[in-house]
Amino acid sequence: MRPDRFDSWLTVNGRGLFCRPGGFYIDPHGAVERAVISHGHSDHARPGHEYVLATQETLAVMQARLGAAARRGTQAVAYGEKLKLGEVTVTLMPAGHVLGSAQILIEWKGARAVVSGDYKRSADPTCRGYELVPCGLFITEATFALPVFQHGDAQGEVAKLLKSVGQFPERSHVVGAYGLGKSQRLIALLRAAGYEQPIYLHGALDACCTLYESFGVKLGVLKPATGPKRDELKGQIVLAPPSAIADRWSRRLPDPVTAFASGWMRVRARARQQGIELPLVISDHADWGELIQTIAETGAEEVWVTHGREDALLHHIKSTGRRGRALALIGREDEDQ
């Protein structure tokens, strides 16, 4: 193994990305002895590991969603805290994706590699903002790695939602929003925009909202959407998992305006295909501009692209004189985009 040859000590096998001198996997998709977990979404935080290292918030998310974060032991690490694992030093740094999300900085014999996990650089009142980490190797996600994906201003999208609520007081607005991160961010953005009415929740969103509030994220008055009479929900905002906005559950709502908060709503044809009346371009991932900006600012001479639309991003990386590589990781179908 050579520190200047990142692919000699950071390797991919059947369980995911493995740090050989540290003896641990990063976000493995199968059960392993030792795992470092970037955040709590289910395509990164899987059950069955013997030992797990993550932020306190991510461990709490895993406990809530999986029943246990690890089989034998966990270690909570604060942002910026340096920790020795085997021969390497590991530091978790804010990724700005969801509560507790972290980039993983690995230092070994003078070499610095950063595994981004999922990240965004736009403001989010519900989690620590992204912090740039200089490195020689940057391993980046590529969920929205096409120039068409420019997410824009999330507050402007929330303003569109509130305008529609005002225009259609006899209708409810049911918004598809993923349970971990997106729902809480949307609620916080509504509160910041001055919306003080109760926000109604599908039952599947309740646990993560409660968890966020336990870490000091204030979400205001939240009510279950399944108890109130139909007329009570006229003119109200209801949040639900994306799968629920078009099924039988939503039919009890008064003439609902269907909305969906996702970076994919930039593609209008996709919104039409899903029957979305009010697409809201709100994403918890970096858009094309943020990906390009981040790669440049890390100073990395080598960039690996972990999943998503890697072709365009690799072309850009190589055009700037950096070494680029697609890193095929199984099981990266992100649940929150």
C-alpha positions as CSV (number, residue, x, y, z in Angstrom):
1,M,0.0,0.0,0.0
2,R,1.2,3.5,-0.9
3,P,-0.3,6.7,0.6
4,D,0.1,8.5,-2.8
5,R,-1.8,5.6,-4.5
6,F,-5.3,6.0,-3.0
7,D,-6.6,2.9,-4.8
8,S,-4.0,0.8,-3.0
9,W,-5.6,1.5,0.4
10,L,-9.2,2.5,-0.4
11,T,-10.7,-0.4,-2.2
12,V,-14.1,-1.6,-3.3
13,N,-15.2,-5.2,-2.6
14,G,-18.5,-7.0,-2.4
15,R,-19.6,-5.1,0.7
16,G,-18.6,-1.6,-0.3
17,L,-15.7,0.9,0.2
18,F,-13.0,-0.5,2.5
19,C,-10.2,1.4,4.2
20,R,-7.4,-1.2,4.5
21,P,-5.1,0.5,6.9
22,G,-8.0,1.5,9.1
23,G,-9.8,-1.9,9.0
24,F,-13.3,-0.4,8.4
25,Y,-15.9,0.1,5.7
26,I,-17.7,3.4,4.9
27,D,-21.5,3.1,4.4
28,P,-21.3,-0.6,3.6
29,H,-24.3,-2.2,1.9
30,G,-23.9,-5.5,3.8
31,A,-23.2,-6.3,7.4
32,V,-19.5,-5.9,8.4
33,E,-17.3,-6.0,11.5
34,R,-16.6,-2.2,11.6
35,A,-18.5,0.5,9.8
36,V,-18.2,4.3,9.7
37,I,-21.6,5.7,8.7
38,S,-22.1,9.1,7.0
39,H,-25.8,9.5,7.7
40,G,-29.0,7.8,8.5
41,H,-30.7,7.2,5.1
42,S,-31.3,3.6,4.5
43,D,-29.0,3.3,1.4
44,H,-26.1,4.3,3.7
45,A,-27.1,3.1,7.1
46,R,-27.8,-0.7,7.0
47,P,-28.5,-3.1,9.8
48,G,-26.3,-5.9,11.1
49,H,-22.9,-4.3,11.6
50,E,-21.0,-5.4,14.7
51,Y,-19.5,-1.9,15.5
52,V,-20.6,1.5,14.1
53,L,-19.0,4.8,14.4
54,A,-21.0,7.9,13.5
55,T,-22.3,11.2,14.8
56,Q,-24.6,11.1,17.8
57,E,-27.5,12.2,15.6
58,T,-26.9,9.5,13.0
59,L,-26.7,6.8,15.7
60,A,-30.0,8.0,17.1
61,V,-31.6,7.9,13.6
62,M,-30.3,4.3,13.2
63,Q,-31.7,3.3,16.6
64,A,-35.1,4.8,15.7
65,R,-35.3,3.3,12.2
66,L,-33.5,0.0,12.6
67,G,-34.1,-0.8,16.3
68,A,-30.3,-0.8,16.9
69,A,-27.4,1.0,15.4
70,A,-25.0,-2.0,15.8
71,R,-25.0,-5.5,17.2
72,R,-22.1,-5.1,19.7
73,G,-21.1,-1.5,20.1
74,T,-21.3,2.1,18.9
75,Q,-19.1,5.2,19.1
76,A,-20.5,8.7,18.8
77,V,-18.1,11.2,17.4
78,A,-18.5,15.0,17.4
79,Y,-17.8,17.0,14.3
80,G,-14.1,17.9,14.0
81,E,-13.0,15.3,16.6
82,K,-10.0,13.3,15.5
83,L,-10.0,9.6,16.1
84,K,-7.4,7.0,15.5
85,L,-8.7,3.8,13.8
86,G,-6.0,1.3,13.0
87,E,-3.2,3.2,11.2
88,V,-5.4,6.1,10.1
89,T,-6.9,9.2,11.6
90,V,-10.7,9.7,11.0
91,T,-12.5,13.0,11.3
92,L,-16.2,13.6,10.7
93,M,-17.1,16.9,9.2
94,P,-20.5,18.5,8.5
95,A,-22.1,17.5,5.1
96,G,-25.2,19.7,5.2
97,H,-27.4,16.8,3.9
98,V,-29.6,15.9,6.9
99,L,-29.4,16.0,10.7
100,G,-26.0,14.4,11.7
101,S,-24.8,13.9,8.2
102,A,-21.0,13.8,7.8
103,Q,-18.2,13.8,5.4
104,I,-15.5,11.3,6.4
105,L,-11.9,12.6,6.3
106,I,-9.3,9.9,6.4
107,E,-5.6,10.8,6.9
108,W,-2.8,8.3,6.4
109,K,0.9,9.0,6.2
110,G,0.3,12.5,4.9
111,A,-2.4,11.6,2.4
112,R,-5.9,13.0,2.9
113,A,-9.0,11.5,1.4
114,V,-12.6,12.8,1.9
115,V,-15.7,10.6,1.4
116,S,-18.5,13.1,1.0
117,G,-21.5,10.9,1.6
118,D,-24.5,12.9,0.5
119,Y,-24.1,16.6,0.8
120,K,-25.6,20.0,-0.2
121,R,-24.2,23.5,0.2
122,S,-27.5,25.4,0.3
123,A,-28.8,26.7,3.7
124,D,-30.8,24.3,5.9
125,P,-32.1,25.4,9.3
126,T,-32.4,21.8,10.5
127,C,-28.8,20.6,10.3
128,R,-25.2,21.9,10.4
129,G,-24.1,23.4,7.1
130,Y,-21.5,21.9,4.8
131,E,-17.9,22.6,5.6
132,L,-15.2,22.4,2.9
133,V,-12.4,20.0,3.6
134,P,-9.2,20.3,1.5
135,C,-7.9,16.9,0.4
136,G,-5.9,15.0,-2.3
137,L,-8.8,12.5,-3.0
138,F,-12.4,13.6,-3.0
139,I,-15.1,10.9,-3.3
140,T,-18.2,12.6,-4.3
141,E,-21.9,11.7,-4.9
142,A,-23.4,12.5,-8.3
143,T,-27.2,12.3,-7.8
144,F,-27.9,15.4,-9.8
145,A,-24.7,15.6,-11.9
146,L,-26.2,17.0,-15.0
147,P,-26.1,20.8,-16.0
148,V,-29.9,20.8,-16.1
149,F,-30.1,20.3,-12.4
150,Q,-29.9,23.8,-10.8
151,H,-31.9,23.6,-7.6
152,G,-32.3,27.4,-7.0
153,D,-33.8,29.0,-3.9
154,A,-35.8,26.6,-1.6
155,Q,-37.5,29.7,0.0
156,G,-38.8,30.6,-3.4
157,E,-40.3,27.2,-3.8
158,V,-41.9,27.5,-0.3
159,A,-43.4,30.8,-1.4
160,K,-45.0,29.0,-4.4
161,L,-46.6,26.6,-2.0
162,L,-47.9,29.3,0.3
163,K,-49.3,31.3,-2.7
164,S,-51.2,28.2,-3.8
165,V,-52.6,27.6,-0.3
166,G,-53.9,31.2,-0.4
167,Q,-55.4,30.8,-3.8
168,F,-57.2,27.6,-3.0
169,P,-58.7,27.9,0.5
170,E,-61.2,25.1,-0.1
171,R,-58.5,22.6,-1.0
172,S,-55.9,20.8,1.1
173,H,-52.3,20.7,-0.1
174,V,-50.7,17.3,0.3
175,V,-46.9,17.5,-0.2
176,G,-44.8,14.4,-0.8
177,A,-41.6,14.8,1.3
178,Y,-39.2,12.1,2.4
179,G,-39.3,11.2,6.1
180,L,-35.7,11.9,7.2
181,G,-34.5,15.4,6.4
182,K,-36.8,16.7,3.7
183,S,-40.0,16.8,5.8
184,Q,-38.2,18.6,8.7
185,R,-36.5,21.0,6.3
186,L,-39.8,21.8,4.6
187,I,-41.5,22.4,7.9
188,A,-38.7,24.7,9.1
189,L,-38.8,26.7,5.8
190,L,-42.5,27.1,6.2
191,R,-42.0,28.4,9.7
192,A,-39.3,30.8,8.6
193,A,-41.7,32.1,5.9
194,G,-44.1,33.0,8.6
195,Y,-46.5,30.1,8.4
196,E,-47.8,29.5,11.9
197,Q,-50.7,27.2,11.2
198,P,-50.6,23.6,12.4
199,I,-48.9,21.3,9.8
200,Y,-50.5,17.9,9.4
201,L,-48.4,14.7,9.1
202,H,-48.9,11.3,7.7
203,G,-48.1,8.8,10.6
204,A,-44.9,7.6,8.8
205,L,-43.3,11.1,9.3
206,D,-44.0,11.5,13.0
207,A,-41.0,9.5,14.4
208,C,-38.3,11.5,12.5
209,C,-40.0,14.8,13.4
210,T,-39.9,13.8,17.1
211,L,-36.3,12.8,16.8
212,Y,-35.3,16.2,15.2
213,E,-37.1,18.0,18.0
214,S,-35.2,16.0,20.6
215,F,-32.0,17.5,19.1
216,G,-33.4,21.0,19.5
217,V,-34.9,21.6,16.0
218,K,-38.1,23.5,16.5
219,L,-40.9,22.5,14.1
220,G,-43.9,24.3,15.7
221,V,-47.4,22.7,16.0
222,L,-47.7,19.4,14.2
223,K,-50.9,17.3,14.1
224,P,-51.7,13.8,12.8
225,A,-53.5,13.9,9.4
226,T,-55.6,10.8,10.1
227,G,-57.7,12.2,13.0
228,P,-59.3,15.4,11.9
229,K,-62.6,15.7,10.0
230,R,-62.4,16.3,6.3
231,D,-63.5,20.0,6.6
232,E,-60.8,20.7,9.1
233,L,-58.1,20.0,6.5
234,K,-59.5,22.5,4.0
235,G,-56.8,25.1,3.3
236,Q,-54.2,23.1,5.3
237,I,-50.8,21.7,4.5
238,V,-50.4,18.0,4.8
239,L,-47.0,16.2,4.6
240,A,-46.8,12.6,3.5
241,P,-44.3,10.1,2.1
242,P,-44.2,10.4,-1.7
243,S,-45.8,7.0,-2.0
244,A,-48.9,8.1,-0.1
245,I,-49.9,11.2,-2.1
246,A,-51.4,9.2,-4.9
247,D,-52.8,6.2,-3.0
248,R,-56.1,5.6,-1.0
249,W,-54.7,7.5,2.0
250,S,-54.9,10.8,0.3
251,R,-58.5,10.4,-1.0
252,R,-59.9,11.4,2.3
253,L,-58.4,14.8,2.0
254,P,-60.6,17.7,0.6
255,D,-59.8,18.0,-3.1
256,P,-56.0,17.9,-2.5
257,V,-53.5,19.8,-4.5
258,T,-50.7,17.3,-5.0
259,A,-47.2,18.6,-4.5
260,F,-43.8,16.9,-4.3
261,A,-40.6,18.4,-2.8
262,S,-37.6,17.0,-4.7
263,G,-34.7,17.9,-6.9
264,W,-36.3,15.6,-9.6
265,M,-39.1,18.2,-9.9
266,R,-36.8,20.2,-12.1
267,V,-37.7,17.7,-14.8
268,R,-41.3,18.8,-15.6
269,A,-42.0,15.7,-17.6
270,R,-41.3,13.6,-14.5
271,A,-43.7,15.7,-12.5
272,R,-46.5,15.3,-15.1
273,Q,-45.9,11.5,-15.2
274,Q,-46.3,11.3,-11.5
275,G,-49.5,13.5,-11.5
276,I,-47.9,16.3,-9.5
277,E,-49.9,19.5,-9.7
278,L,-47.4,21.6,-7.8
279,P,-43.7,20.6,-8.3
280,L,-41.4,22.0,-5.7
281,V,-37.7,22.0,-6.5
282,I,-36.3,21.4,-3.1
283,S,-33.3,19.0,-2.8
284,D,-31.0,17.8,-0.1
285,H,-28.3,17.0,-2.6
286,A,-25.7,19.2,-4.3
287,D,-26.8,20.4,-7.8
288,W,-24.5,20.6,-10.8
289,G,-23.1,23.9,-9.9
290,E,-22.4,22.9,-6.3
291,L,-20.7,19.7,-7.4
292,I,-18.4,21.6,-9.7
293,Q,-17.7,24.3,-7.1
294,T,-16.9,21.7,-4.4
295,I,-14.6,19.6,-6.5
296,A,-12.6,22.7,-7.4
297,E,-12.5,24.1,-3.9
298,T,-11.3,20.9,-2.2
299,G,-8.1,21.1,-4.3
300,A,-8.3,17.4,-4.9
301,E,-6.1,16.1,-7.7
302,E,-8.1,12.9,-7.9
303,V,-11.9,12.6,-7.8
304,W,-14.0,9.4,-7.5
305,V,-17.7,9.5,-8.4
306,T,-19.7,7.1,-6.3
307,H,-23.1,6.9,-7.9
308,G,-25.6,8.8,-10.0
309,R,-25.0,10.4,-13.4
310,E,-21.2,10.0,-13.4
311,D,-20.5,10.4,-17.2
312,A,-21.0,14.2,-17.4
313,L,-19.2,14.8,-14.1
314,L,-16.2,12.6,-15.1
315,H,-15.9,14.5,-18.4
316,H,-15.8,17.8,-16.5
317,I,-13.3,16.4,-13.9
318,K,-10.9,15.2,-16.6
319,S,-11.3,18.5,-18.6
320,T,-9.8,20.3,-15.6
321,G,-6.7,18.1,-15.5
322,R,-7.8,16.0,-12.5
323,R,-7.8,12.2,-12.4
324,G,-11.4,10.9,-12.4
325,R,-12.9,7.5,-11.8
326,A,-16.4,6.0,-11.5
327,L,-16.7,4.1,-8.3
328,A,-19.4,1.4,-8.7
329,L,-21.1,0.9,-5.3
330,I,-24.0,-1.5,-5.1
331,G,-27.2,-0.4,-3.4
332,R,-27.0,3.3,-3.8
333,E,-30.6,4.1,-4.6
334,D,-31.0,7.3,-2.6
335,E,-34.2,7.6,-0.6
336,D,-34.1,11.3,-0.1
337,Q,-33.5,13.5,-3.2
